[in-house]
Amino acid sequence: MATRKRSSTRSRASGTRRSSSKTTKQGKAKVANPVDRQTVKSRAPRTATGKRADPARLAAAQAEAQDFLRERTEEGHRAAGRVPPSQREVPRTSGATRKVDDDLRDLVQPVTEDEKFLRSGTDRRGARDFTRTDTWRVMRIMGEFIEGFDHLSGIERGVSVFGSARTAPDDPQYLAAQETARLLAEAGFTIITGAGPGIMEAANKGAKEGGGISIGCNIELPFEQGANPFVDTLVNFRYFFVRKTMFVKYSNAFVIFPGGFGTLDETFEALTLIQTGKLYQFPVILFGRHYWAGLIRWLQSRVVVERKISPGDMDLIMVTDDPAEAAHAIIESYNATNGVK
């Protein structure tokens, strides 16, 4: 009896092993990654504010960012005593709102030319009309470059001024930007901005006060930005990268006032071009020591220490609170580069 029990037990165990082996082989075919789904979920990346970075969160953040950008821009117009473009009975025809040809406009939703250009794949409706292809857009981009060169080629020495569109006319930074631009205009420099309100308006206003040329390079956005009234020459752009080329090509220096992502973008692009030898004797001036102090500390304590940049790279950045000091640095650099005594 005992012998039969042991035999029966061995048989059941053997069957279990065979069954387990069969399951394992099948399992290998079905489960490529043994990591538990719950574990994967818990490892999901987080946003800078600590929220889970899932697609829904990112989509909501993008929508919120665009809404806040519009709010900031319109706040700049209101602070200057103007009605924001979206609240005008008859929308302005100048600025970045000029009509874009229907053959290049996606009829599914209103988007900018930049957004369409950066989309991957084909038209979602399956249209393969030539006017909706990247080949056609290259010609449009070439045309935009030509238009920009045509309008700005007369600039012999220019300074681009960047900063927040939200800065009000009674803000010390607005007044400092206005004074800096005035001093530079009196010294013969053309002032170039993004044409919007806030710091851009202040710089264009200072240029006119100094008897200089005031240029505005406007960009097509999902909403009408509206150019400030102190721009003499307004150039409209659909593509950010074309507009950014104009800022660099026709400037001898950048003056960076407190601002957001766009301001930081222009700042680090200029520094990268200097670092890689594309620009020479090109002052990049951060205006507002208190505002930029945190960024400077981070660059020194983290980026330099971890050897992501060299200690000497920090000397590419000038920091000041004085309009006269900023203007003097730019004039001195220009004179040194061009052999002016």
KAHUNOR-V821563 format. One record per residue. N is the residue number from 0. SS is DSSP state (h for helix, s for strand, l for the rest). NEAR is the number of other ideal C-beta (glycine too) atoms within 8 Angstrom. Layout:
n=N ss=SS near=NEAR
n=N ss=SS near=NEAR
This chain:
n=0 ss=l near=4
n=1 ss=h near=5
n=2 ss=h near=6
n=3 ss=h near=7
n=4 ss=h near=8
n=5 ss=h near=8
n=6 ss=h near=8
n=7 ss=h near=8
n=8 ss=h near=8
n=9 ss=h near=8
n=10 ss=h near=8
n=11 ss=h near=8
n=12 ss=h near=8
n=13 ss=h near=8
n=14 ss=h near=8
n=15 ss=h near=8
n=16 ss=h near=8
n=17 ss=h near=8
n=18 ss=h near=8
n=19 ss=h near=8
n=20 ss=h near=8
n=21 ss=h near=8
n=22 ss=h near=8
n=23 ss=h near=8
n=24 ss=h near=8
n=25 ss=h near=8
n=26 ss=h near=8
n=27 ss=h near=7
n=28 ss=h near=5
n=29 ss=h near=5
n=30 ss=l near=6
n=31 ss=l near=2
n=32 ss=l near=4
n=33 ss=l near=3
n=34 ss=l near=6
n=35 ss=l near=5
n=36 ss=h near=6
n=37 ss=h near=6
n=38 ss=h near=8
n=39 ss=h near=9
n=40 ss=h near=7
n=41 ss=h near=6
n=42 ss=l near=5
n=43 ss=l near=9
n=44 ss=l near=4
n=45 ss=s near=8
n=46 ss=l near=10
n=47 ss=l near=4
n=48 ss=l near=4
n=49 ss=l near=5
n=50 ss=l near=7
n=51 ss=s near=7
n=52 ss=l near=9
n=53 ss=l near=7
n=54 ss=h near=5
n=55 ss=h near=6
n=56 ss=h near=11
n=57 ss=h near=9
n=58 ss=h near=8
n=59 ss=h near=8
n=60 ss=h near=9
n=61 ss=h near=8
n=62 ss=h near=8
n=63 ss=h near=8
n=64 ss=h near=8
n=65 ss=h near=9
n=66 ss=h near=8
n=67 ss=h near=8
n=68 ss=h near=9
n=69 ss=h near=11
n=70 ss=h near=8
n=71 ss=h near=12
n=72 ss=h near=16
n=73 ss=h near=12
n=74 ss=h near=9
n=75 ss=h near=17
n=76 ss=h near=13
n=77 ss=h near=10
n=78 ss=h near=12
n=79 ss=l near=11
n=80 ss=l near=4
n=81 ss=l near=9
n=82 ss=l near=7
n=83 ss=l near=11
n=84 ss=h near=15
n=85 ss=h near=8
n=86 ss=h near=6
n=87 ss=l near=9
n=88 ss=l near=2
n=89 ss=l near=4
n=90 ss=l near=7
n=91 ss=l near=11
n=92 ss=l near=5
n=93 ss=l near=7
n=94 ss=l near=14
n=95 ss=l near=11
n=96 ss=l near=10
n=97 ss=l near=8
n=98 ss=l near=3
n=99 ss=l near=9
n=100 ss=l near=7
n=101 ss=h near=5
n=102 ss=h near=7
n=103 ss=h near=12
n=104 ss=l near=8
n=105 ss=l near=7
n=106 ss=l near=4
n=107 ss=l near=5
n=108 ss=l near=4
n=109 ss=l near=4
n=110 ss=l near=7
n=111 ss=l near=9
n=112 ss=h near=12
n=113 ss=h near=10
n=114 ss=h near=8
n=115 ss=h near=11
n=116 ss=h near=10
n=117 ss=h near=6
n=118 ss=l near=6
n=119 ss=l near=3
n=120 ss=l near=4
n=121 ss=l near=6
n=122 ss=l near=8
n=123 ss=l near=6
n=124 ss=l near=6
n=125 ss=l near=6
n=126 ss=l near=7
n=127 ss=l near=8
n=128 ss=l near=7
n=129 ss=h near=7
n=130 ss=h near=8
n=131 ss=h near=10
n=132 ss=l near=9
n=133 ss=h near=6
n=134 ss=h near=7
n=135 ss=h near=11
n=136 ss=h near=12
n=137 ss=h near=8
n=138 ss=h near=8
n=139 ss=h near=11
n=140 ss=h near=11
n=141 ss=h near=8
n=142 ss=h near=8
n=143 ss=h near=12
n=144 ss=h near=10
n=145 ss=h near=8
n=146 ss=h near=9
n=147 ss=h near=15
n=148 ss=h near=8
n=149 ss=h near=7
n=150 ss=h near=8
n=151 ss=h near=12
n=152 ss=l near=6
n=153 ss=l near=4
n=154 ss=l near=11
n=155 ss=l near=5
n=156 ss=l near=9
n=157 ss=s near=13
n=158 ss=s near=16
n=159 ss=s near=13
n=160 ss=s near=16
n=161 ss=s near=16
n=162 ss=l near=17
n=163 ss=l near=13
n=164 ss=l near=13
n=165 ss=l near=11
n=166 ss=l near=16
n=167 ss=l near=10
n=168 ss=l near=8
n=169 ss=l near=5
n=170 ss=l near=8
n=171 ss=h near=5
n=172 ss=h near=14
n=173 ss=h near=15
n=174 ss=h near=10
n=175 ss=h near=13
n=176 ss=h near=18
n=177 ss=h near=13
n=178 ss=h near=10
n=179 ss=h near=16
n=180 ss=h near=20
n=181 ss=h near=12
n=182 ss=h near=13
n=183 ss=h near=17
n=184 ss=h near=18
n=185 ss=h near=9
n=186 ss=l near=8
n=187 ss=l near=6
n=188 ss=l near=13
n=189 ss=s near=15
n=190 ss=s near=18
n=191 ss=s near=15
n=192 ss=s near=17
n=193 ss=l near=12
n=194 ss=l near=14
n=195 ss=l near=15
n=196 ss=l near=14
n=197 ss=l near=15
n=198 ss=h near=18
n=199 ss=h near=17
n=200 ss=h near=16
n=201 ss=h near=17
n=202 ss=h near=17
n=203 ss=h near=17
n=204 ss=h near=13
n=205 ss=h near=18
n=206 ss=h near=17
n=207 ss=h near=12
n=208 ss=h near=10
n=209 ss=l near=12
n=210 ss=l near=6
n=211 ss=l near=14
n=212 ss=l near=10
n=213 ss=s near=14
n=214 ss=s near=15
n=215 ss=s near=16
n=216 ss=s near=14
n=217 ss=s near=15
n=218 ss=s near=12
n=219 ss=l near=12
n=220 ss=l near=9
n=221 ss=l near=7
n=222 ss=l near=8
n=223 ss=l near=11
n=224 ss=l near=14
n=225 ss=l near=13
n=226 ss=l near=13
n=227 ss=l near=14
n=228 ss=l near=5
n=229 ss=l near=9
n=230 ss=l near=13
n=231 ss=l near=6
n=232 ss=s near=9
n=233 ss=s near=10
n=234 ss=s near=13
n=235 ss=s near=10
n=236 ss=s near=15
n=237 ss=l near=12
n=238 ss=l near=11
n=239 ss=h near=8
n=240 ss=h near=6
n=241 ss=h near=13
n=242 ss=h near=13
n=243 ss=h near=11
n=244 ss=h near=10
n=245 ss=h near=14
n=246 ss=h near=13
n=247 ss=h near=12
n=248 ss=h near=7
n=249 ss=l near=10
n=250 ss=l near=12
n=251 ss=l near=12
n=252 ss=s near=14
n=253 ss=s near=16
n=254 ss=s near=15
n=255 ss=s near=13
n=256 ss=l near=16
n=257 ss=l near=12
n=258 ss=l near=11
n=259 ss=l near=7
n=260 ss=h near=5
n=261 ss=h near=9
n=262 ss=h near=14
n=263 ss=h near=9
n=264 ss=h near=9
n=265 ss=h near=14
n=266 ss=h near=13
n=267 ss=h near=8
n=268 ss=h near=10
n=269 ss=h near=13
n=270 ss=h near=12
n=271 ss=h near=8
n=272 ss=h near=11
n=273 ss=h near=13
n=274 ss=h near=9
n=275 ss=l near=6
n=276 ss=l near=6
n=277 ss=l near=5
n=278 ss=l near=9
n=279 ss=l near=6
n=280 ss=l near=8
n=281 ss=l near=13
n=282 ss=s near=11
n=283 ss=s near=14
n=284 ss=s near=14
n=285 ss=s near=12
n=286 ss=s near=15
n=287 ss=l near=11
n=288 ss=h near=8
n=289 ss=h near=5
n=290 ss=h near=6
n=291 ss=h near=11
n=292 ss=h near=8
n=293 ss=h near=6
n=294 ss=h near=7
n=295 ss=h near=12
n=296 ss=h near=8
n=297 ss=h near=9
n=298 ss=h near=11
n=299 ss=h near=10
n=300 ss=h near=7
n=301 ss=h near=8
n=302 ss=h near=9
n=303 ss=h near=14
n=304 ss=l near=7
n=305 ss=l near=6
n=306 ss=l near=6
n=307 ss=l near=5
n=308 ss=l near=9
n=309 ss=l near=6
n=310 ss=h near=5
n=311 ss=h near=6
n=312 ss=h near=10
n=313 ss=h near=11
n=314 ss=h near=5
n=315 ss=h near=9
n=316 ss=s near=9
n=317 ss=s near=9
n=318 ss=s near=8
n=319 ss=s near=11
n=320 ss=l near=7
n=321 ss=l near=6
n=322 ss=h near=9
n=323 ss=h near=7
n=324 ss=h near=9
n=325 ss=h near=14
n=326 ss=h near=12
n=327 ss=h near=8
n=328 ss=h near=13
n=329 ss=h near=16
n=330 ss=h near=10
n=331 ss=h near=8
n=332 ss=h near=13
n=333 ss=h near=14
n=334 ss=h near=10
n=335 ss=h near=7
n=336 ss=h near=9
n=337 ss=h near=6
n=338 ss=l near=5
n=339 ss=l near=5
n=340 ss=l near=3
